[in-house]
């Protein structure tokens, strides 16, 4: 039947309606990250007052419900006088109108983290309630809002008392209609962001009161040495050794077309880590300032090696070799930043690349020339990285040749592939043991589910060299089956399965194997985790039969909960020693069937990368002391040790 499409079908969203209709456009999503982004928007407004020397203190209160939060600064206070054109106060306009603010002309804010004029209004639109208080001219003003609209009897700004000083106080509660009822603010995430802000803006005092705990916990952050202190903290948390040992690293502060502050050094780690910020806003996806930093560092080191005739014979030193092990914190201030999207995760200003490059290269080259012991240690580390890369290249290429998506003859012999050739429909279950692999092969959906059995525990890639990794048959089979290669040249477009499940026994050995595989994916195939392709299957440890009903329990706690829910009833409990004991039908019913299974998607939340890196290093790294301390600290909490 023909459908009509006329002017009557066109919808115009007015005011803040677009924000509530499509929140992901403004905050990236309605998950934990988007939930916290509301707080970052309000916090950044206060920090903008700090950046422009109008405030030196910010207070953040997380209220006892974990959902309501207050941000207060001692800045100038949002204007409360009426804008004649709209016959409403400036405060109300800012909080209820997209693209309204005082940062467009550049007169009141030389530098700002928000130039779109949508942050505060977006928070208001997505909040169940928001109360704005402003201290100006000795008076405290207040206006309340509900889901983006003025609330209360008068619905206008009103005087509520006297006030000392000036500033803005915003209290808001995210709307459960948008985010659901389960989400709350994570005190650790908030604390980490506030501490980072205190490092980036030397001298500012940031006080965090966490009222979700009893008694409330108060933290005060204030760092006079700025990002130089931040770098020292970062190194301590990572637990890696700087090169050369004992160096405090390279520090640079410049003003001009772009204000820049940089602290960096090299370490023994095999990766590079750059934490970058623009006008105090973290740019997790980098941008032109990151590119400029990398270019400047590479040019400076190359020039030093060339000037002192230190270039190795027969080895081509790449930019990646030079940056391997580099840890850097870069903070820039740009008058008119062009961010990619409202979440501001990437800077796009093309001119900033050359400005950062031009500042870093000569300064770093001078530092290397004036600190010969540091320079020689860095160059030795670069040459070592280049030789290691050359040594593993041939073997790596041999593995890569076997990963072509279209050539099934090159797939591992133990792989029971699925019929589908559409990666988005296809699933790969990496299964512990041939016996379990046999059950999984019989219980799977052959159209979309592939099974790859592994024999025993795989290689610990946290301690192994690249050549050992390539020689390992189990890991080689995984790389070949996935088809996208590994390491720096990994290509997700060639991935053969968009859901990869680690299916291990629900015991200590199974958890160990899963941890080893997660370490391999994190260190050598991290884009799989970033793109959310990796899952942990959740096979049950217990079968509990009560009357005619059957229940499945993942662990002892869930078993005890099921028994408690059916107290007094006769029950029969079966503990599976491994996946191999499950019949194909049971494995399908509990673990393989998409309609009935339970699984955990592996992801790293914003701000958790450092903690993830640290945990993997402690659990699987060469330093056994970290594991010894973990055992000592947790020994009293273990009731039943599975050995």
C-alpha positions as CSV (number, residue, x, y, z in Angstrom):
1,X,0.0,0.0,0.0
2,X,1.4,3.4,-1.0
3,X,2.4,5.7,1.9
4,X,1.9,9.5,1.9
5,X,4.8,11.7,2.9
6,X,3.8,15.3,3.4
7,X,4.7,18.4,5.4
8,X,2.5,17.0,8.2
9,X,5.1,14.3,8.8
10,X,7.9,16.8,9.5
11,X,8.7,17.1,13.3
12,X,10.5,20.2,14.6
13,X,12.1,19.7,18.0
14,X,12.3,23.0,19.9
15,X,14.2,24.2,23.0
16,X,16.0,21.3,24.7
17,X,13.8,18.6,23.1
18,X,16.5,17.4,20.7
19,X,18.8,16.7,23.7
20,X,16.2,14.4,25.4
21,X,15.3,12.8,22.1
22,X,18.9,12.1,21.1
23,X,21.2,12.3,24.2
24,X,24.0,10.3,22.6
25,X,24.6,13.2,20.1
26,X,25.6,15.4,23.1
27,X,27.1,13.1,25.7
28,X,28.2,10.1,23.7
29,X,25.6,7.7,25.2
30,X,23.4,6.9,28.2
31,X,25.8,4.5,29.8
32,X,28.2,5.1,32.7
33,X,30.5,7.2,30.6
34,X,27.6,9.5,29.4
35,X,26.3,9.7,33.0
36,X,29.6,11.0,34.3
37,X,29.9,13.3,31.3
38,X,27.2,15.4,32.8
39,X,29.4,16.1,35.8
40,X,32.4,16.9,33.5
41,X,30.4,19.5,31.7
42,X,29.5,21.4,34.9
43,X,33.0,20.9,36.3
44,X,34.6,22.3,33.1
45,X,32.6,25.5,33.4
46,X,34.1,26.0,36.9
47,X,37.5,25.1,35.6
48,X,37.1,27.7,32.9
49,X,36.8,30.3,35.6
50,X,40.1,29.0,37.1
51,X,41.9,29.0,33.7
52,X,41.0,32.6,33.2
53,X,42.2,33.6,36.7
54,X,38.7,34.4,38.1
55,X,38.6,31.5,40.6
56,X,41.1,29.4,42.7
57,X,38.8,26.9,44.4
58,X,36.2,24.3,43.2
59,X,34.2,22.1,45.6
60,X,32.4,19.0,44.5
61,X,29.9,17.2,46.7
62,X,28.6,13.7,45.9
63,X,25.5,13.4,47.9
64,X,24.5,10.3,49.9
65,X,22.2,8.9,47.2
66,X,25.1,8.6,44.8
67,X,23.0,10.3,42.1
68,X,22.9,14.0,43.1
69,X,26.0,16.1,42.8
70,X,26.9,19.7,43.6
71,X,29.7,21.7,42.0
72,X,30.7,25.1,43.5
73,X,33.3,27.6,42.4
74,X,34.4,31.0,43.6
75,X,34.5,32.6,40.2
76,X,32.5,35.6,39.0
77,X,29.1,33.9,39.0
78,X,26.8,33.4,36.0
79,X,25.2,36.7,35.2
80,X,21.7,37.0,36.6
81,X,20.5,40.3,35.0
82,X,17.8,40.2,32.3
83,X,18.6,40.0,28.6
84,X,16.1,42.5,27.2
85,X,15.7,40.8,23.9
86,X,14.4,37.6,25.6
87,X,13.0,39.2,28.8
88,X,14.6,36.4,30.8
89,X,17.7,36.3,33.0
90,X,21.1,35.4,31.5
91,X,21.1,32.4,34.0
92,X,17.9,31.0,32.6
93,X,18.9,31.5,29.0
94,X,22.3,29.7,29.6
95,X,20.5,26.7,31.2
96,X,17.6,26.4,28.9
97,X,19.0,27.3,25.4
98,X,21.4,25.5,23.2
99,X,24.3,27.6,22.0
100,X,24.0,30.3,24.6
101,X,27.0,31.4,26.7
102,X,29.7,33.9,27.2
103,X,32.5,32.1,25.4
104,X,31.7,32.9,21.7
105,X,33.3,36.3,21.5
106,X,36.5,35.5,23.4
107,X,36.2,38.7,25.5
108,X,35.4,37.1,28.9
109,X,37.3,33.8,28.4
110,X,40.7,33.8,26.7
111,X,40.8,30.0,27.0
112,X,37.9,27.7,27.6
113,X,37.1,24.0,27.5
114,X,33.6,24.7,26.1
115,X,32.9,26.9,23.2
116,X,29.7,25.4,21.9
117,X,27.5,26.9,24.5
118,X,25.6,23.7,25.0
119,X,27.2,22.0,28.1
120,X,25.1,23.5,30.9
121,X,21.9,23.3,29.0
122,X,22.5,19.7,28.0
123,X,23.0,18.8,31.7
124,X,19.8,20.6,32.6
125,X,17.9,18.9,29.8
126,X,19.0,15.4,31.0
127,X,18.5,16.1,34.7
128,X,15.4,15.2,36.7
129,X,16.2,18.3,38.7
130,X,18.7,21.1,38.7
131,X,19.1,24.0,41.1
132,X,21.4,26.9,40.2
133,X,22.6,29.3,42.8
134,X,24.7,32.4,42.0
135,X,26.5,34.7,44.4
136,X,26.9,38.2,43.0
137,X,26.9,41.7,44.5
138,X,26.4,40.4,48.0
139,X,23.3,38.5,47.1
140,X,22.5,34.8,46.7
141,X,20.2,34.1,43.7
142,X,18.5,30.8,43.0
143,X,16.5,29.2,40.2
144,X,15.2,25.6,39.9
145,X,14.6,23.5,36.9
146,X,12.9,20.2,36.1
147,X,14.0,18.2,33.0
148,X,15.3,21.4,31.4
149,X,12.4,23.7,32.2
150,X,12.1,26.4,34.9
151,X,10.2,24.9,37.9
152,X,8.6,26.3,41.0
153,X,5.8,28.8,41.7
154,X,7.4,31.8,40.0
155,X,9.6,29.7,37.7
156,X,12.0,32.7,37.6
157,X,15.2,33.6,39.3
158,X,14.8,34.9,42.9
159,X,16.8,36.3,45.8
160,X,17.2,33.8,48.6
161,X,19.6,35.6,50.9
162,X,22.9,37.4,51.4
163,X,26.2,36.1,50.2
164,X,29.9,36.7,50.7
165,X,32.1,36.8,47.7
166,X,31.0,35.6,44.2
167,X,30.6,32.2,42.5
168,X,28.3,29.6,41.0
169,X,26.7,26.6,42.7
170,X,25.0,23.9,40.5
171,X,23.2,20.9,42.1
172,X,21.7,18.3,39.7
173,X,20.3,14.8,39.6
174,X,20.5,12.9,36.3
175,X,17.1,11.8,35.0
176,X,16.3,8.1,35.5
177,X,14.0,8.3,32.4
178,X,17.1,8.8,30.3
179,X,19.7,6.8,32.2
180,X,17.7,4.2,34.1
181,X,17.5,3.6,37.8
182,X,20.7,1.7,38.4
183,X,23.4,4.2,37.4
184,X,25.1,6.2,40.1
185,X,28.3,8.3,40.1
186,X,31.5,6.4,40.8
187,X,33.5,8.2,43.6
188,X,36.8,6.7,42.3
189,X,36.1,8.0,38.8
190,X,35.1,11.4,40.1
191,X,38.1,11.6,42.4
192,X,40.5,10.6,39.6
193,X,39.2,13.3,37.3
194,X,39.3,16.0,40.0
195,X,42.9,15.0,40.9
196,X,43.9,15.3,37.2
197,X,42.4,18.8,37.1
198,X,44.4,19.8,40.1
199,X,47.6,18.8,38.4
200,X,46.7,20.5,35.2
201,X,45.9,23.9,36.8
202,X,48.7,24.6,39.3
203,X,47.6,26.1,42.6
204,X,43.8,25.5,42.2
205,X,42.3,23.9,45.3
206,X,39.8,21.2,44.5
207,X,37.8,19.7,47.4
208,X,35.8,16.5,46.9
209,X,33.3,15.4,49.6
210,X,32.0,11.9,49.1
211,X,28.8,11.7,51.2
212,X,28.0,8.2,50.0
213,X,30.3,6.9,52.7
214,X,29.6,7.2,56.4
215,X,31.2,9.3,57.7
216,X,31.7,11.3,54.6
217,X,35.2,11.2,53.0
218,X,36.8,14.5,52.1
219,X,39.8,14.8,49.7
220,X,41.7,17.9,48.9
221,X,43.7,18.2,45.7
222,X,46.3,21.0,45.2
223,X,49.6,20.7,43.3
224,X,51.9,23.6,43.0
225,X,54.3,21.7,40.6
226,X,51.6,20.8,38.1
227,X,52.1,18.1,35.5
228,X,55.7,17.5,36.6
229,X,54.1,16.1,39.8
230,X,51.5,14.3,37.7
231,X,54.2,12.5,35.7
232,X,55.9,11.3,38.9
233,X,52.5,10.0,40.2
234,X,51.8,8.3,36.8
235,X,55.2,6.5,36.9
236,X,54.6,5.3,40.5
237,X,51.2,3.9,39.5
238,X,52.6,2.1,36.4
239,X,55.4,0.5,38.3
240,X,57.8,0.6,35.4
241,X,61.4,1.9,35.6
242,X,62.4,5.1,33.9
243,X,65.3,5.4,31.5
244,X,67.9,6.1,32.8
245,X,67.0,5.1,36.3
246,X,66.5,8.1,38.6
247,X,65.8,10.7,35.9
248,X,62.9,13.1,36.5
249,X,62.4,13.5,32.8
250,X,62.0,16.4,30.3
251,X,59.8,19.4,31.2
252,X,58.7,22.2,28.9
253,X,56.5,25.3,29.4
254,X,55.9,27.7,26.5
255,X,53.6,30.6,25.7
256,X,52.8,32.1,22.4
257,X,50.3,31.1,19.7
258,X,49.6,28.1,21.8
259,X,50.3,27.8,25.5
260,X,52.0,24.5,26.2
261,X,53.1,22.4,29.2
262,X,54.8,19.1,28.7
263,X,56.4,16.5,31.0
264,X,57.8,13.3,29.6
265,X,60.4,10.5,29.9
266,X,61.2,7.1,28.5
267,X,60.6,3.8,30.4
268,X,61.4,0.1,30.0
269,X,57.7,-0.5,29.0
270,X,57.1,-1.7,25.4
271,X,54.2,0.7,24.8
272,X,53.8,4.4,24.7
273,X,51.4,6.4,26.8
274,X,50.4,10.0,26.1
275,X,47.8,11.7,28.3
276,X,46.8,14.9,26.5
277,X,44.6,17.8,27.5
278,X,43.2,20.9,25.7
279,X,42.1,23.8,27.9
280,X,42.0,21.3,30.8
281,X,39.7,18.9,28.9
282,X,41.1,15.3,28.5
283,X,41.4,14.3,24.8
284,X,41.3,10.5,25.0
285,X,41.3,10.2,21.2
286,X,44.3,12.6,20.8
287,X,44.2,15.0,17.9
288,X,46.5,17.5,16.2
289,X,48.4,18.4,19.5
290,X,49.2,14.7,20.0
291,X,50.4,14.4,16.4
292,X,52.6,17.5,16.8
293,X,54.1,16.1,20.0
294,X,55.0,12.8,18.4
295,X,56.5,14.5,15.4
296,X,58.6,16.8,17.5
297,X,59.9,14.0,19.7
298,X,60.9,11.8,16.7
299,X,62.6,14.7,14.9
300,X,64.6,15.7,18.1
301,X,65.8,12.1,18.7
302,X,66.7,11.6,15.0
303,X,68.6,14.8,14.9
304,X,70.5,13.9,18.1
305,X,71.4,10.4,16.7
306,X,72.5,11.9,13.4
307,X,74.6,14.7,14.9
308,X,76.4,12.3,17.2
309,X,76.7,9.5,14.6
310,X,74.7,7.0,16.7
311,X,72.4,5.6,14.0
312,X,72.7,1.8,14.0
313,X,74.1,0.1,10.9
314,X,71.8,-2.2,8.9
315,X,68.7,-1.3,11.0
316,X,66.0,1.2,10.0
317,X,64.9,3.1,13.1
318,X,61.2,3.9,12.8
319,X,59.1,6.6,14.6
320,X,57.5,3.8,16.6
321,X,60.9,2.6,17.8
322,X,61.7,6.1,19.1
323,X,58.4,6.5,20.9
324,X,58.4,3.0,22.4
325,X,58.3,3.3,26.2
326,X,57.6,7.0,26.1
327,X,55.3,8.4,28.8
328,X,54.1,12.0,28.3
329,X,51.6,14.4,29.7
330,X,50.8,17.2,27.3
331,X,48.5,20.2,28.2
332,X,47.8,22.9,25.7
333,X,45.7,26.0,25.8
334,X,44.1,27.1,22.5
335,X,42.0,30.2,22.0
336,X,39.5,28.7,19.6
337,X,39.7,24.9,20.0
338,X,37.9,22.8,17.3
339,X,36.8,19.6,19.1
340,X,35.4,16.6,17.4
341,X,31.9,16.5,18.8
342,X,30.4,17.7,22.1
343,X,32.3,15.0,24.1
344,X,35.6,16.8,23.1
345,X,37.6,13.6,22.9
346,X,39.8,14.8,19.9
347,X,41.3,18.2,18.8
348,X,41.0,19.1,15.1
349,X,42.8,22.5,14.9
350,X,45.3,22.0,12.0
351,X,47.6,24.8,13.1
352,X,48.2,23.3,16.5
353,X,50.2,20.4,15.1
354,X,53.0,22.6,13.7
355,X,52.9,24.9,16.8
356,X,53.5,22.0,19.2
357,X,56.0,20.3,16.9
358,X,57.9,23.7,16.6
359,X,58.0,24.1,20.3
360,X,58.9,20.5,21.3
361,X,61.6,19.6,18.7
362,X,64.3,22.3,19.5
363,X,63.7,22.2,23.3
364,X,64.0,18.4,23.5
365,X,67.0,18.4,21.2
366,X,68.7,20.9,23.5
367,X,67.8,18.9,26.6
368,X,69.4,15.8,25.1
369,X,72.5,17.7,24.2
370,X,72.8,19.1,27.7
371,X,72.1,15.8,29.4
372,X,74.3,13.3,27.7
373,X,73.8,10.4,30.1
374,X,70.0,10.6,29.6
375,X,70.4,10.9,25.8
376,X,72.7,7.9,25.5
377,X,70.3,5.7,27.6
378,X,67.4,6.8,25.4
379,X,69.2,6.1,22.2
380,X,70.3,2.7,23.5
381,X,66.7,2.0,24.3
382,X,65.6,3.1,20.8
383,X,68.2,0.9,19.1
384,X,67.2,-2.1,21.2
385,X,63.6,-1.6,20.1
386,X,64.5,-1.3,16.5
387,X,66.6,-4.5,16.5
388,X,63.9,-6.4,18.4
389,X,61.3,-5.3,15.8
390,X,63.6,-6.4,12.9
391,X,64.2,-9.8,14.5
392,X,60.5,-10.5,14.8
393,X,59.4,-9.1,11.5
394,X,60.0,-12.2,9.4
395,X,58.2,-14.5,11.8
396,X,55.4,-12.0,12.2
397,X,55.0,-11.8,8.4
398,X,54.8,-15.6,8.2
399,X,52.0,-15.6,10.7
400,X,50.2,-12.7,9.0
401,X,50.3,-14.6,5.7
402,X,48.2,-17.3,7.3
403,X,45.5,-14.8,8.5
404,X,43.8,-14.0,5.1
405,X,40.1,-14.0,5.6
406,X,39.3,-15.7,2.3
407,X,41.7,-18.6,2.4
408,X,40.1,-21.2,4.7
409,X,42.9,-23.8,3.9
410,X,45.2,-21.7,6.1
411,X,42.9,-21.9,9.1
412,X,43.9,-24.1,12.1
413,X,43.1,-27.8,11.8
414,X,41.3,-27.9,15.2
415,X,39.0,-25.0,14.2
416,X,35.4,-26.1,13.6
417,X,34.4,-23.1,11.5
418,X,30.8,-21.8,11.0
419,X,29.0,-21.7,7.7
420,X,28.4,-18.0,7.7
421,X,30.9,-15.7,6.0
422,X,29.4,-12.6,7.5
423,X,31.6,-11.5,10.4
424,X,28.8,-9.6,12.1
425,X,26.7,-12.8,12.4
426,X,29.7,-15.1,13.3
427,X,30.9,-16.1,16.8
428,X,34.1,-17.8,17.8
429,X,34.2,-19.8,21.1
430,X,37.8,-20.4,22.3
431,X,37.3,-23.4,24.5
432,X,39.5,-24.9,27.2
433,X,40.3,-28.5,26.3
434,X,39.6,-31.0,23.5
435,X,36.9,-32.7,25.5
436,X,34.9,-29.5,26.1
437,X,35.6,-28.6,22.5
438,X,33.9,-31.8,21.4
439,X,30.8,-31.0,23.5
440,X,30.8,-27.4,22.2
441,X,31.0,-28.6,18.6
442,X,28.0,-30.8,19.0
443,X,25.9,-28.2,20.9
444,X,26.7,-25.2,18.7
445,X,24.7,-23.6,15.9
446,X,26.8,-24.6,13.0
447,X,25.6,-21.7,10.9
448,X,27.0,-18.9,13.0
449,X,29.2,-20.5,15.8
450,X,32.8,-21.6,15.4
451,X,34.7,-23.6,18.0
452,X,38.5,-23.5,18.6
453,X,39.7,-25.9,21.4
454,X,42.9,-25.1,23.2
455,X,45.1,-27.6,24.9
456,X,46.3,-26.5,28.4
457,X,47.4,-23.1,29.6
458,X,48.5,-20.7,26.9
459,X,51.7,-18.7,26.9
460,X,52.1,-15.8,29.4
461,X,52.6,-13.0,26.9
462,X,53.3,-10.4,29.7
463,X,56.7,-12.1,30.1
464,X,57.3,-13.6,26.7
465,X,59.2,-12.0,23.8
466,X,57.6,-11.4,20.4
467,X,59.5,-14.4,18.9
468,X,58.2,-16.7,21.6
469,X,54.6,-15.4,21.0
470,X,54.9,-16.2,17.3
471,X,56.2,-19.7,17.9
472,X,53.4,-20.6,20.3
473,X,51.0,-22.9,18.5
474,X,47.9,-22.1,20.6
475,X,48.2,-18.3,20.2
476,X,49.2,-18.8,16.5
477,X,45.9,-20.8,16.0
478,X,43.9,-17.9,17.6
479,X,45.6,-15.3,15.4
480,X,45.0,-17.4,12.3
481,X,41.4,-18.1,13.1
482,X,40.6,-14.4,13.7
483,X,42.2,-13.4,10.5
484,X,43.0,-9.8,11.4
485,X,46.7,-10.1,12.3
486,X,48.1,-8.7,15.5
487,X,50.3,-6.0,16.9
488,X,50.7,-2.5,15.2
489,X,49.6,-3.8,11.8
490,X,46.4,-5.4,13.0
491,X,43.4,-4.7,10.6
492,X,39.9,-5.0,12.2
493,X,38.3,-4.9,8.8
494,X,39.6,-8.4,8.2
495,X,38.2,-9.8,11.5
496,X,36.3,-13.0,10.8
497,X,34.1,-13.1,13.9
498,X,32.6,-10.0,15.6
499,X,31.9,-11.9,18.9
500,X,34.8,-13.8,20.5
501,X,33.9,-15.8,23.6
502,X,36.5,-17.2,26.1
503,X,34.8,-20.4,27.3
504,X,36.8,-21.8,30.2
505,X,36.0,-24.1,33.1
506,X,34.3,-22.2,36.0
507,X,37.3,-23.0,38.4
508,X,40.6,-21.5,39.3
509,X,42.4,-23.1,36.3
510,X,39.8,-21.8,34.0
511,X,40.0,-18.3,35.4
512,X,43.8,-18.5,35.0
513,X,43.6,-19.4,31.3
514,X,41.0,-16.6,30.7
515,X,43.4,-14.1,32.4
516,X,46.3,-15.3,30.2
517,X,44.1,-14.9,27.1
518,X,42.9,-11.5,28.1
519,X,46.5,-10.4,28.7
520,X,47.3,-11.6,25.2
521,X,44.4,-9.6,23.7
522,X,45.1,-6.5,25.8
523,X,48.8,-6.4,24.9
524,X,48.8,-7.6,21.3
525,X,45.2,-7.3,19.9
526,X,43.8,-4.4,22.0
527,X,41.6,-3.0,19.2
528,X,39.4,-6.2,19.7
529,X,38.7,-5.0,23.3
530,X,38.3,-1.4,22.3
531,X,35.7,-2.4,19.6
532,X,33.9,-4.6,22.2
533,X,34.4,-7.9,20.3
534,X,35.6,-9.9,23.3
535,X,33.3,-11.7,25.8
536,X,33.7,-14.0,28.8
537,X,31.3,-16.9,28.5
538,X,29.7,-17.8,31.9
539,X,29.2,-21.6,32.1
540,X,27.6,-22.7,35.4
541,X,29.6,-24.4,38.1
542,X,26.5,-26.0,39.7
543,X,23.2,-27.6,38.6
544,X,20.6,-27.5,41.3
545,X,17.4,-29.6,41.0
546,X,14.6,-28.6,43.3
547,X,11.4,-30.6,42.7
548,X,10.7,-30.4,39.0
549,X,12.7,-27.2,38.5
550,X,16.4,-26.9,37.5
551,X,18.6,-23.9,38.4
552,X,22.1,-23.1,37.3
553,X,24.6,-21.3,39.5
554,X,27.8,-19.6,38.3
555,X,29.6,-19.8,41.7
556,X,29.2,-20.7,45.4
557,X,27.4,-17.4,46.2
558,X,24.8,-18.0,43.5
559,X,24.3,-21.6,44.7
560,X,23.8,-20.4,48.2
561,X,21.3,-17.8,47.1
562,X,19.2,-20.3,45.1
563,X,19.2,-22.7,48.2
564,X,18.2,-19.8,50.5
565,X,15.3,-18.9,48.1
566,X,14.0,-22.4,48.4
567,X,14.8,-23.1,52.0
568,X,13.2,-26.2,53.4
569,X,12.8,-27.9,50.0
570,X,14.7,-31.0,49.0
571,X,17.4,-30.3,46.6
572,X,20.0,-32.2,44.5
573,X,23.3,-30.4,43.7
574,X,25.7,-31.4,40.9
575,X,29.1,-29.6,40.7
576,X,30.7,-29.7,37.2
577,X,34.4,-30.4,37.4
578,X,34.8,-29.0,33.9
579,X,33.1,-28.2,30.7
580,X,33.9,-31.7,29.5
581,X,31.4,-33.1,32.0
582,X,28.5,-31.2,30.4
583,X,26.5,-32.8,27.7
584,X,26.2,-30.9,24.4
585,X,22.6,-30.2,25.2
586,X,23.4,-28.7,28.6
587,X,26.3,-26.7,27.2
588,X,24.0,-25.3,24.5
589,X,21.2,-24.5,26.9
590,X,23.4,-22.7,29.5
591,X,26.3,-21.2,27.6
592,X,26.0,-21.3,23.8
593,X,22.4,-20.4,23.0
594,X,22.2,-16.5,22.5
595,X,18.6,-16.5,23.8
596,X,19.5,-18.2,27.1
597,X,23.2,-17.7,27.8
598,X,24.9,-15.3,30.2
599,X,28.1,-13.6,29.1
600,X,30.3,-10.6,30.1
601,X,31.5,-8.2,27.5
602,X,35.1,-7.1,28.1
603,X,35.6,-3.4,28.0
604,X,37.8,-0.7,29.6
605,X,35.9,2.3,30.8
606,X,37.2,5.8,30.3
607,X,40.0,6.5,32.8
608,X,40.6,2.9,33.7
609,X,43.4,2.1,31.3
610,X,46.1,2.9,33.8
611,X,44.5,0.7,36.4
612,X,44.1,-2.1,33.8
613,X,47.7,-1.9,32.8
614,X,48.8,-1.9,36.4
615,X,46.7,-4.9,37.4
616,X,47.9,-7.0,34.4
617,X,51.5,-6.1,35.3
618,X,51.0,-7.2,38.9
619,X,49.2,-10.4,38.1
620,X,51.4,-11.7,35.3
621,X,54.6,-9.6,35.2
622,X,58.1,-10.6,36.1
623,X,58.0,-9.0,39.5
624,X,56.7,-11.7,41.8
625,X,56.7,-9.3,44.7
626,X,53.5,-7.7,43.6
627,X,51.7,-11.1,43.6
628,X,53.2,-11.9,47.0
629,X,51.8,-8.7,48.4
630,X,48.4,-9.5,46.8
631,X,48.4,-13.0,48.4
632,X,49.4,-11.5,51.8
633,X,46.7,-8.8,51.7
634,X,43.9,-11.1,50.5
635,X,44.8,-14.3,52.4
636,X,42.3,-13.7,55.2
637,X,39.5,-13.3,52.8
638,X,39.9,-16.8,51.3
639,X,37.6,-19.4,52.8
640,X,38.1,-22.2,50.4
641,X,41.2,-22.4,48.2
642,X,40.7,-24.3,44.9
643,X,44.0,-26.0,44.1
